[in-house]
């Protein structure tokens, strides 16, 4: 779900922004997830959306970069907190 209440498909992999533009999506975003055997399929720890407002792929990539950095920090903090709570000694 994104801020306008719509549900969008997940665009995965190294061409996610290009794929979202090609699909006519109004939203892209950044996610941090646990690593799994399948590419971009693990449990999502943090996800943040970004509206696509007719920007080019490079403009969206530039706008998304600071969001990616923030969600990475949030996910690391969350993981550390979760990890600390379930630590086996």
Secondary structure, 3 states (H helix, E strand, C coil): CCCCCCCCCCCCCCCHHHHHHHCCCCEEEEEEECCCCCCCCCCEEEEEEEECCCCCHHHHHHHHHHHHHHHHHHHHHHHHHHHHHCCCC
